[in-house]
Amino acid sequence: MDEKAQIEQLRNELHKHNYQYYVLNQPQISDLEFDRKMRLLQDLEQAHPEWYDPNSPTQRVGSDLNHEFRQVVHKRPMLSLANTYSKEEVGEFYRRVEEGLQGQPFRICCEMKFDGLSISLHYEHGRLVRAVTRGDGTQGDDVTDNVRTIRSIPLILPEGLDYPEEFEIRGEILMPWESFEALNREREAAEEALFANPRNAASGTLKSKNSAVVAQRKLDAYLYYLLDDNNPGESHYENLQKAGRWGFKTGSQVRLADTLQQVFDYIDYWDVERRNLPVATDGIVLKVDSLAQQRSLGMTAKSPRWAIAYKFMAEKQTTVLREVSFQVGRTGAITPVANMDPVQLSGTVVRRATLNNEDFIRNLDLHIGDHVFVEKGGEIIPKIVDVDVEARDGNLGPRVEFITRCPECGTPLVRYEGEAAHYCPNEISCPPQLKGRIEHFISRKAMNIDSLGPETIAEYYRRGIVRDIADLYEIRRDQISGAHGQKDKSASKILQGIQESTNVPFERVLYALGIRFVGEIAAKSLARNFKSMERLSQASLEELLQVNGIGATIAQSVLAWFRNPQNQWLVERLRSYGLQMELSEEELSGHTERLAGQSVVISGVFSRHSRDEYKALIEKHGGRNIGSISAKTGFVLAGENMGPAKLEKARKLGIRIVTEDEFLGMIE
């Protein structure tokens, strides 16, 4: 067999095994054998780049190249469904359908309402050619590269089946509970903000400019609506069955109902059983099954008359509070955590919930042994929402009191004016803060030393190799290489990553220091105003307050940080290792204040520069990038296909719309 035929054979085999594993959940070969075939295909494709295929199974891993999303107009608008939370309104919908069809018999297709991100997939000759988000319903973002990494979405359909030459199929991109919890564990360890629910996580992931990140997060997809100018069937249910045979995951929960009572039975069953599904759901979708009857019933301006979504109420359970523990974060913030008897919520077993802060605990009047109500409103992270006071008895434990000293180092806690949280002020020797600051320092948006991770940092801290961020630059190969060179390759990668970080620009070095309350935006503003670490360290309170976006809390935190002799010594050590302590000549050249005080929203597709380049230009000329339009917006930089919703809001608020050419003229 020649190599081109071998490549095609391997591609076909791996597509089939992907379908067996990710759609049918019936793997036919071992993971080891699958990986062996994948490696062989990768080697062959690398040797023959002329046979590249974007739909090859090897492309599932994604790319670390950044891509701007272009907007695509939907051939057919992606409308939203009317929602209801009561069976009475479901009954009214059913009667409206009866009246609209003038007594014709009809069936209702009952489906789960998966809580994800709507997607439109386009296929030509059995191959995926385009994937577009809902957007504003009229146009959405082209996310094809990212969608290709989702294993349950077929890239190439099997030959010999009855699918049309061109068709569109719509559905939801989701993050399974298992992937969601693993992702939030990673973010919690890195002290990054947690995703509130799988839908937000799926949406944020699919919009990532790095398709390799999308591949790592293991998204899933359920498809629920087949569209074609020449539909292969006149029944929505039959079309879903066909799509399933073509290789799409359509969900095994779909049922046909001949009566309103059968619809109610379906709702009642899944209101309980949905907790056992591997993905988040927030309701039931009811559709008239006949496509001819759908066309007869038609649409309103916003939604179809032939479908409705029944939304489940937020799930709430009671359990017993056994203990409250207190965790110390990177910034010294103290987080109280409720430890409870295990309770099942939305498909996951919940044992812990955050209690926010002292005020929250006091308002609930929490006692150990209390029966507490735990909720996942909209399938969000668990939270205690109330206490069952009537369940209290003689066995009730003591009232929960907020601690006054750090649980790690014993330092008295402080609460800053205007802050709800308590902090441990011992930045110098509190272990979680020390390790947390090192983890923050190496993070992607800071120094980006991706060869290191939280577990490695914890090991180095335990062994005494690193106790502060400057120690990273003193690591020797013999300290981290194993016997007989077992870890020599990883040691080389770590040392290389540390050395390369000395090229990271000054504004990110400043952010990486982990000065309390100084985030990415504040670090950029400070760096571009003071130009160097030396000038910043000597700034007065008045000078700091003059910087756009810097308030009293940030200014006082910066002053306190630089007044600490140990921090001054830390900066000098970092300087001696070659870190960037001032803006480069390239960064300094061309900086102006032409956009000073202006908050700018970017929308649309541009021809002269990318969106990221325009964001950099806005900041270079003293402006500030923001994501949404408000009365405080200075102007909107609008390219082609600006979102209609943003355009309407800008006009309503009287916000100026600036074209690409006008903007470039403003900053010249």
N, C-alpha and C positions, 0 to 999 in steps of 0.2 A: 504494500500500500504506500503511495507517495505521501509526502508530508502535507500537502493541501487536503487530500482526502482524509488523512488522519485528524487534521484540525477540525474538519467538518463533522467527522464522526464523534470526536470528543465533545464538541459543542452540543450536538444533539443529545448525547448521553447525559451530559451535565444539566441541560435544560429539563430533561425528563426526571432526573433525580431531585432537582430543585422542586419540581412540581410535586413529586411523591412526598418529599419531606415537609415543605412549607405550606402546601395547600391541603393535601390529603392526610398529612401527619402519619404517613405509612412508609418510612424509609426502607429502601430495598438493599442498600449497601451500607457498610460501616462508614463512620466519619473518616477513618484512616484511609479507606479506599477512595472515598470522594476527594479527599485532599490530595491523594497521589495523582488522580486523574487531572485535578485542577492545576497542580504544579507542572505536569507534563504539557498541558495545553498552554500554560503561561510561557514555558520555555520555547515551545514551537512558535507561538505568536511573536515572541521577542526576536526570534531568529528570522521571522518573515513579516516585517512590519507592512509590507505591501498587501497583506491579506487582513488588515485591520477591519474589525466589524464592531461598531458601537454597541451592538446587541449581544456580543459574546458574553458568556458567563463570567469571564475574567473581569469584565467591566463592573461587576457588582461591588467591587471594593471601593469604587469612587476615586476621585483625584483630589490632591491638595492644592490644585490651582484654583484661584478665585474666578468666579463667573458672575457677571452682572445679569440679572434677570430681565429679559425683555418682555414687554406686555403683549399678549395675544388676544385679539377679539374673538369671543366665542361665536361659533357658527349658530348655535341656539343658546339663548340666555339661560344662565343657571339661576333659577328662581329659588327662593326659600319657601318652606312650607308654613302654613298657618299652624299655630300651636294651641293645645288645650291641656288642662290638667285635670279634667273631670270626665267621668263616663257620660254624664248628662250631655256635655258638648259633643262627645263622640256620637251619641244617639242623634243629636241634631244634625251632625254631618251626614249620618246615614240616611236620615229622612230627606235632607236636601238632595242627595244623590237620587233617591227614589223619585222625587218630584222632577228633577232635571231629566231623568231618563223616561219619564211618563209611563211608569209601570213596567218597563222592560226588566226582565230578570237580570241580576248582576251578581258578581262575586267580588269579594274584597281580598286582596293579597296583603297578608300581615307579615311585617318584617321587623327586625330589631333596628332601633335607631342608634347606630354606633356613634360615639362621641369623639369625632376626629376632625380632620381637615378635608373639606370637599375637594375632589380631584376629577379632572376630565382626561381620559386616556384616548388617544387616537391611534388607530391601527390601519396600515395599508399593506395589502398582500400578506397579512399575517404577521407583520412586524410592527413593534412599537415605534412610532415616529415622533410623537409629541405628548407631553403631559403638562396640563395647565391647571392652576389653582382657580377657585371660584372668583377671587378678586371682588369686584363690586357687582358681579352677576353679568355684566356686559363684557368685561375683559379681565384677564387674570395674568399671573406670572408664569412664564415658561420655565418649569422645573424638571425638564426631561432628564438631565444628567443625574440629578439627585434621585429621581424616581427609579432610574435603572438599577440603583443599589438595593432596592427593596425586593427581597427574594421571592415573595409570594405573587409578585406581578410578573406575568410572562413577557419575556422580551420577543420571543418568536413562538407563534402558535404551531401546533403539529400540522403536518401536511395531510391533505385528504379529508378534512372536515368541512362542514357546510357554512363557514363564516363568510360574510360579504367581503368583497375586495377592499372596501373602505367602510369603517364604522367607528363610532364613539361609544365608550362605556364609562359610566360615572360611578363614583363610590367615595369611600372615606379612607384617608391615610390615618393610621392609628399607631400609638405606642402601647404595646401590651403591658399589663401590670408588672410582669417580671422585669422587663426592660426599664420601665419607669422607676421602679424601686431601686434597681441597680444604679441607674443614672443619678438619682437623688442621693444615694449613699456616697457616690463619688463626689458630688458637689458639696455635700455636707462635710466630707473629710477635707475638701479644699476650701471650706468656708465661703463657698459661693452661694448666691441666692438659690433656694430650691424652687423647682417648677411646682406650681400650685396643683396641677392635675395633668393627666396624660395628654389631654387635648392641647394644652399650652406647650407641653414638651414636644409633641409631634409637630405642631405648627412652627415652633422655633427651630426644630431640627430640619424640617423640609425647606425652610427659608435660609438655611446655612449656605454661605458662599463656598464651603468646603465639602464636596461630596464624599470625601473620605470620612468625615465626621458623621455624615448621614448613615453611611454603611455600618459604622461601629455601633450605632444606637439601635439597630435591629427593629426598624419600623415594620408594620404589617399593613395590609390593605384588604378591605371587603368591598366588593363591587355590587351595585344594586339597580342599575338602570342602563339598558342597552338602547342606543339610538342609531338609526340608520334611515336613509331616505327610502330604502326599500326594505322595511323591517322583515326579518326572517320568520316572524310569526305574528299573530294578532292577539296574543295573550302575553301580558307582562310576565306572568309566572313561567310560561313556557320559554320565553326568551332567557330568563335567569337560569333555567335548567340547561338550555343550550350553552350559555356562557360558561357554566360549570364544566360541561363536557369539553369545551375548547381550552380549558386550563385556568379559568378565573376562580378565585375564592369568592363565592356568593353567599356563604353562610348556610348552615344546615337548619336554621331556625325558621325559614320561610314557610308559611302555611296559607292555604286558601280557606276562606270562610264564606258559607252560603247564607248565614243569618247573622243578625246583630248579636245574638247570644253567643255564637261561636267567636265573634270578635272580642266580646267581654271575657270569655274563657281564656283566650290567648293572652290578653292583658294581665289577667289574674295570675296565670301560670308564670309568665316571665317577670312579673313584678317581684317574685321570690327567686326564681331559678337564675336570673341574670347575675346574681352574686357569685355564681360558679363559673361564669364565662372568663376567658383569659384576657379580655379587653373591656374597656369602659363603655357602658351604654347609658343613655339618659332617657330612653323612652321607646315607643313603638311607632312605626310608620304604617299607615293604612292607605292603600291605593286601590282604586277601581281596576280590576284585572284586565278587562277588555280594552285594547288600544283604540278601537273604534269608539267605544263609549267614552274614553278619555278625551278624544278629539271632540265629541259631541258636547261634553260638559264644558270644555274650554278652560280659560284662565281668567283670573282677575289681573289687575296691574302688577300685583306683587307675588301671587302664588296660584297654583293650579286648583280648580274647583274639585278635582277628582282625587285629591290626596289630603291627608291631615296627619300631624304628628301629635301623639299623646305622650306628654312628658311625665316621667316618674317624679314623685316628691323626693326631696332630699332624704337620704337614708340616715336614720338615727337609731342608736342602740344604747342600752345602759350597761354599765360595768362598774367594778369596784376599784376605787383608788387605793393602792397599797403603799405607795411611797412617792416622794417628790425628790428628785436628784437635781443637782445644779452643775451645769457645764460651763467651762471657760473657753471663750473663743479667741481668735487671733488678736482682736483689738482689746481683749480683756473684758468684753461684754459677757455678763452672766445670764445664761438661759435656763429657766426652770423647766424641768421635764417631768410630766406625770407618768408614773409607771403603774399600769393597771392590769387587772385580770384580762386575759386575751378575749377579744370579741371580734366577730367577723363583720366587716363592712365592705360592701362593693367588691367582693371577690378576694379581699386580703384580710389576713389576721392582724389586728391592731393591738399592740401592747403598750405603745408610748404615744404621747401627744404633748406638744409644747404648751406651756402655760403663759407665754408672752413675757410678763413682768410682774412686779410686786402689786401694782394697782389692780391688775386682772385677777390675781389670786385673792386680794382683799375683797373685791367686789363680789366674788363668788362665795366668800366665807367658807373656803374649802377646809375639810377635816380629813385626816387619814381614815379610811374605812367608809367614806361617803360613796353613795351610789351616784355616779355621774353620767350625764348624757353626752355621748360622743357622736359627732356628726361628720359626714362627708358631703357637705352641700355642693351639688354639682360635681361630685366625685373628687373633691379636693383633699388636700392633706388633712388628716384627722385633727379635730380640735374639740376640746371640752366646751360645751355651750351652756350647760346648766347643771344644777345639783338637785337631786330628788330629796328635798328636805323631809318629806313625809316618811321616807324610808329610814330615817335615823332612829337608832335605838340605844340601849344602854351600853352597847359594845363600841360606840363611836370613839375613834382615836382623837389625838390632839389636833388643834387648829394648825393649819400649815402656815408657818412663819418664814418670811424671806430671810436668807442668811445675811449676816453682817460682815463676814470675813470670807476671803477667797478660799474655796475648798481645796485648792492645789498648793497655795503657798502661805495661807493664813493672814495675808495683808488685809486691813480694813477696807471695805468697799466704799466707793464714792458714787454719787449720782449727780451728773452735771445739770445745770439749769436748762430747762427745756427738753431734757432727755427722759424717756420713760424707763430706760435700762439702767442697771447698776454696772459698774466697772471695777475691775481690779487694777489699781494704778501702778502695780509693780511690773513695769515693762522690762526691767533689767534681768530678773531672775525667776519669773513665773514660768514654769516649763511649757504649759500649753501655748502661752503667748510667744515664747521663744521659737518653738517648733512651728507654730502657725505663721510667724513672720517669715521664717525661712521658706515655708511652702508658698506663701504669697509672693515672695521675692522671685521664685523660680517659675511662677505661673505664666501662662501664655501671653497675657496682656502686659505683663511686667517684663522680666528678663528672658522669658521663653526658653528656659533650659529644660527642654522636654525629655532629655535623657534621664532626668531625676523625677521622683514622685514622692507622695506622702509617706509611703512605707519605707522607701530608701532613706528619706530624711529622718524618720523615726529611729531607724537602725543606726545611722550615723550619730544621732544625738545620744542614743543609749551608749554607744561605744566611745563617746567623747570626741569624735572626729570634728563635729561642728557644734558650736554653741551659739553662734550668731551668723549673720549673712556673710560677713567678711571671711569667716573661716572656710567658706566654700572655695575661695581662691588660694587656699593653702593646702588643699587636699593633695596628697602624694599617691602615685600609682600603687606603691606597695601597701598603702592602708586599705585599698578597696579591691585589689586583685586577690583572687583565691589561690590556694595551693596549686602548683603545677599549671598555672595559667588558666584555670577553669573559668575565671571571671575577667580574663584579660581583655576580651573584646568589648564587654559592657563597660569596663573601666576606661578604655580608650574613648568610647562614645561619650561617657560622662565628662571626662576631662576636656574633650573637644568642645562639648556643649558649653561648659563653663568658660572656656577661653573665648569662644565665639560671642558670648554675652557681653564682652567688653566693647562690642561695636553697637550695642543697643543705644538709641538716642537718649539725650539727657532727660527729656520729659518722661520717658518710661522708667529711667533710673529713679527719678524723683517719686513716681508712683510706686515703684518697687520697694522703697524704703518703708512703706507701711505706716506713714504718719497718720494718726487717728483723724478721721473725717476727710482726708485728702484722697479723693477718688481719681479716676482717669481724667475727667473734665477739669477738676480743680488743679491737678498736676500740670496739665497742658497750659492752663491760664497762667499759673505761677511761673512755669519755665519760660514762657514766651514774654512775660512781663519783665522778669528779673535777669533772664539770659544765662545766668550761671548759678551754681550752688553757693559760691562764695557770696554773691550779692544777695541771694535769698536768705542766707544764714544771718546776714547783717541787717535785714529789713526791720523797720519799726512797725508797730501795730497800725499806725496811720497809713504807712505805705502799703501794707498788706490789704487793708480795707479798701484801698483805691482800685484794686484789681477787680475787673468785672467777674461777678459770680462768687467772690470771696466774702463771706460774712464774718461776724464776730467769732462764732464758734470755731470755724476753720482757722482764722487768723490767730486766735489765741493758742490753738493746738500746735500750729507751726512754730510760734514763738517759743512755747514750752519745750518742744522737741529739740530745737537748735540750742536752747540754753543748757541742755543736759550735757555735761562734759563727756559722758560715755558715748553719746550720739555724735558729738564732734569728733571724737577719736575714731568712731566707726566710719564716718565720712572720709577722714584722712586715710584710713587703711584702704578703703575702696578706691580712692583716688590713686594711691600708690600701685594698685593692681591694674590700673589702666582704664577704669570705667569712665564713661563720658560725663563730665561734670559741668559742661556748658553747651549751649547750642553751637552747632557746627557753622562754618562759614556759609555753607550751602543753605542751611536752615535760616540763617540770619538774613541772607540776601533776599530782597524783594518783600520783606515783611512791612506791612503798612497798617494804619488804623482806619482805612477807608470804610470798613464795615463795623467799626467799633460800636458796641451796644446793640447790634442788629441780631435778632434771632431769625434764622432762615430755615424754611422747610423746602426740601428737594422732592420733586415729583415728576414722573415721566421718564422717557427714554431720550438720551442725548447723543449727538453726533460728533461733537468736538472733543469732549473728554468723558471719562467714565464718572459714575456717581461718586465713587471714592475719591477721584481726583478733584471733583468739585467741592466735596466736603473739606479736603485738605486746603483748597484755595480759600474757602470761606474762613477757615481758622487762621490761615496765613495772613489774612487781611483784617483780623481782629473780630470776625463774626463768630456766631455760635450756631452749631447745627442742632435742630430739634426735630422730633418725629411727627408732631401733630400740630394742626393749625389752631391758634387761639387768638384772643384779642391782643396778646402781647407779641404776636408774630410780626417781624419787620417786613418781610416780603416772602413770596413763594418763587423759587427758581423752577420754572416749568419747562420741561421738554415735551416731546411729542407724546400723545396718548396720556396726558395727565389724568389722574383718576377723577371721574365726574363728581364723586362725593366731596373730594378736597376742593375742586374748582367751585362747587356750589357754596361750600362753607366759607371759602376765601371771599367770594363775591358778597355773601351775606354780611360778613364782618368788615367789608371794605378793605381787605388786605391786598396790597399791590401784587400783581402777577408780572414777573420779570422773565423775559425769554433768555435763551442761552447767549445770544449775541449781545443783548442789553447788559447782561451780567458781566461778560468779559469786558465790555466798555466801561463798566463801573469800576473795575479794579485795575484797569490799565493806567 
